[in-house]
């Protein structure tokens, strides 16, 4: 019985450490910090149910292990978007990729076509400007 408790305790400790330090396993979210970013524009693609949203790169830039995601909430005549950067909590100092003021485009799949709906930033409900479609995006 003592061995069983020891093995179980060791398994739990390894799972928690792997989630926090290594960003793997069922507890990987414990080792991730999320930061809100600012959506600044949107553009259509060849697929009516798929758009791209431009997100402003923060002053510190983005590290190679960061991921940027955009979520859309579709309600009535509005599509509200918000952007998030997910980064490992424990990391080495990075040189920050990108220049503050630049932007990165993120794909967003919608439930339906944009049509006449307005795309707004969820944080302040400000309408986002529409930019021309990128001809290299064929989705």
Secondary structure as UniProt FT lines:
FT   HELIX           2..17
FT   HELIX           18..22
FT   TURN            26..27
FT   HELIX           28..31
FT   STRAND          32..37
FT   STRAND          39..44
FT   TURN            48..49
FT   STRAND          50..56
FT   TURN            59..60
FT   TURN            64..65
FT   STRAND          67..75
FT   TURN            76..77
FT   STRAND          78..88
FT   TURN            100..101
FT   STRAND          103..109
FT   TURN            115..116
FT   STRAND          118..121
FT   TURN            122..124
FT   STRAND          129..131
FT   TURN            135..136
//
